[in-house]
Amino acid sequence: MTTGRQTSRWVTCPHPRPDAAVRLFCLPFAGGGASSYRLWVAGLPPSIEVCPIQLPGREERLRETPFTNLIDLSHAVSRELTPYLDKPFAFFGHSLGALLAFEVARSLRHGGGPAPLGMYLAAYPAPHRPSARTPIHQLPDPAFIEELRRLQGTPEAVLGNRELIEFLLPILRADFEVCDTYVCTPEPPLACPLYLFGGTEDAEVGAAQLEQWRELTAGAFRLQMLPGTHFFVQSHRHRLLAEIGADLARLM
């Protein structure tokens, strides 16, 4: 166990697997925390160590100021990951987490760091293509909440809980500012494989938008659509984890 693992506020590992062959770093959706991946270890083989990333402003880091700029956030995450890159690794990112994983991989490349074995990205359109979505992070609270509901990017259980949503609004606004203000700088494609997942009932992110990620890798590419809305990652977790586990077994 590295010193970084003992002290990092960013990289969590609720179920350490010191003999694992690969680490899977998991990045959350807008407003989400590391606990959204708490059940993943049970669905993946012992050869994979699940390491959810805890971003500032959520759960036990609630008192910390959340980032509002994606590039700054990606640089911070890549720095924190450095002690954990002593063995092969992969990324999983859901929604905002997919975009963040992409930029963390580019940040690691800029610093001469290793590339992931693979990247598993869910429910986010290819970032280098123009977005049709109108920025929402500066809307008044009622309109902002209605947009969150329309986008299906925040669980209804959260949106319907008045005390909880008021508590989370600053974090959600910061996370949507991260997305709203992001500009994808042209760079050579990543060398690692990209595996994209989408929900067949996701009203905002369709297969055509996910397919465009193909242009961002020089490695293998695969798109798989699973039943469900934007949160198919939770509703069809077992099927998703079976796909990721089998694929990493081939890459190791």
C-alpha positions, 0 to 999 in steps of 0.5 A: 500500500502506497503512502498516497493511498493512505493520505489521498482525499481523492482516491478511495478504495473501500475494498483494497485488493493488493494482488489485483492486476489492474486498478479501475478508477471511477469518476462520477456523474454531476453532483455524484460522489465516490459512494455511487460506486460502492457496490461495484467491487462485488460485480468485478473479479478479484483481479480488478481493484475498484478505486472511486474518485472523490471530488471536492465538494461532496460527501466527506469533502463537502466543505471543500470548494468544487472546481468550476473548470474542467482542465483545472480539475483534470490536472488536479486529478492526474496529479493525485493519481500519480502514486497509483499508477504503479500497475496497469489501470483503466478509467470508467466515467459516467456523464460528467465523469466520462468527460473528466476521464478523457481530459485526465488521460490527456493530462497524463499524456502531457506529463509523459505519464502512462496511458490507461489499458482502456477507457469505459465511458458512459452517457456523454456526447463526444466532446470535440463535436459542437454541443446543441445543449444550452448552458444552464448553470446560471439559471434561477433555481426553479428553472435550473432544477427543471432543466436537471429533470429534463436532462435526466442527469440527476436522480429523481429521488434527489430532485424531489427532495427539497432539502437535499436539492437545495443542499446540492445546488451549489455542487450541481451548478459547479459541475454544470459550469465545468461542462458548460464552459469546456472547450475541447482543444484539438489534439492527436487521438488517444492511443488507448481503446475507448469503450462507450456505453449508452442508454436506449431511453436516454433522451439527451445522449443518443447512439449517434453522439456516442459513436463520434467518440470513435474519432478520439482514439487510435486504438480499438473502439466499441459502442454498446447500448444498454436498456435504460435512461441516463442512469442505466449505469445503476439500473443495469449495473450487473450487465455493465460490470460483466462487460467491463470485467470481461474486457479488462480480462482480455486487455491484461 
